[in-house]
């Protein structure tokens, strides 16, 4: 499967930038989720790679083929990019059976393909199977009904799945009635003779592709019924819908319809599979089951998957890499646990994680031993110890240099011909500080910030209220779910959310000692929103 490379991809409508200067490499056989809030540009990015949307500028490469280049004027249409697209809407034909829905696209394919001697290929496969008639007979015996009568329809499906053959070959195999113990040695010899005669008439390779002057002969043609059937049966086995081939979409559940849509997309063997929120129409339980199916499907097909979702749980559980976008700008591109444990900025930290991360504002001053004295949660004192020795002053110096370089690059870009100023300006994420009285609707912003103004990011699992903490808190709310409880605690006028594992019951209004555990408490720059470092936090 190919690598996908996006270079300086931009899509804008007038002055509104849907995607802004996106650079991205999707590796071979990756499962990448494009994650972000509604309107962030993730679906637009997917559609541009697939060829359903034309970028304003940039370059897209799939494998060794440049499918779009604004400077060279290249724009290969979607139907020539050999990609599959799975929509939120299943888009199944209601008047067609499952088999007809899956095979519909295959019947329209017409391209240059090898010439194949299908008669010889089927004869060779039949001869191979008939050499072990006892195995076939045993398979057929499993298809008898309660009265002992052989169910032909069930037998055909069983033969198709057991021997990976088409329905036409399966029907021929069934016609030998090997369950009756017939001797088919003569038939095997006849089939082998047929193959040899065909080989002498025109040679073919081990895949039964016709050869001319030692090379595979090709022609522009459509797929045969045999090839279409083999493809349909192959994908139906992958998504486990072999038994539904004669049903209509209305006779299937939502999950089964989704499997049919997946099978239809996989049938032409696309080099890349694009999915735009394909599970959003399913209920919670079925959505979880389909996540496991998609994981298995990714491994079995070996394809490259690009998946759009706004559900961070889907992104975390499915992806090998998460591409998190906001306002058309790439925020972070990394493995799921890397995004969770080491977010690049406040937006990423807030968007990924359920329950959401706790943000705590801090006034800070660094000590000579690299520890940082803080005032948090009103007037409580704390000490933050970075996981690696670092100087805040040096970090702020590098930040200022990088921001200046970005400003100069934007200035140079603004001077280029055809540049259009972005109307949807990029702003530092306005994080939420939970308070008992949230009269300002949770948005807190100060007009003037110094290098002493920092923000702590504390994941809920790092809050401990069962140990010997130094700060007293009040249980403000508790939601037990069996194996764990989500607890909201009050410290002064501030609210923090924690996760307590186990089946402990908490009484609203009771007091408990609060402690921050773990070594991955995050420290952010309040001005730029960037993560500075991670470490431990001790409340005094």
Buried (B, 14 or more C-beta within 10 A) or exposed (E): BBBBBBBEBBBBEEEEBBBBBBEBBBBEBBBBBBBBEEBBBBBBBBBBBBBBBEBBBBBBBBBEBBBBBBEEEEBBEBEEBBBBBBEBEBEBEEEBBBBBBBBBBBEEBEEEBBBBBBEBBBBBBBBEBBEEBEEBBEBBEEBBEEEEEBBEEBBBBBBBBBBEBBBBBBBBBBEBEBBEEEEBEEBBEEBBEBBEEBBEEEEBEEEBBBBEEEEBBBEEBBBEBBBBBBBBBBBBBBBEBBEBBEBBBEEBEBBBBBBBBBBBBBBBEBBBBBBBBBBEBBEEEBBBEBBEBBBEBBEEBEBBBBBBBBBBBBBBBBBBBBBBBBBBBBBBBBEBEBBBBBBBBBBBBBBBBEBBBBBBBBEBEBEEEBBBBBBBBEEBBBBBBBEEEBEBEEBBEEBEEEEEEEEEEBEEEEEEEEEEEBEBEEEBBEBBBBBEEEEEEEEEEEEEBEBBBBBBBBBBBBBBBEEEBEBEBBBBEBEBEEEBBBBBBBBBEBBBBBBBEEEEEBEEEEEBBBBBBBEBBBBBBBBBBBBBBBBBBBBE
